[in-house]
């Protein structure tokens, strides 16, 4: 499977993504939520790519081969999750 995997990590603070809050924020920004399984996984359509978000901060952007685009998508997700400063 082609795609980009982004894993947010911090030595100082654990990365924990509230999927419900993140889904609401992404939806408000115009990214359609395809599926939300609280505590497990969020699937959202971002810039034409199916993007999976996990509570650990891991993001998988399916079929994407451009790492820069993956970073852009991850920044939007992490901003909505409220952990952008932690993983930057």
Secondary structure by P-SEA (a helix, b strand, c coil): cbbbbbbbbbccbbbbbaaaaaaaaaaaacccccccccccbbbbbccccbbbbccccbbbbcccccaaaaaaaaaaaaaaaccccccc
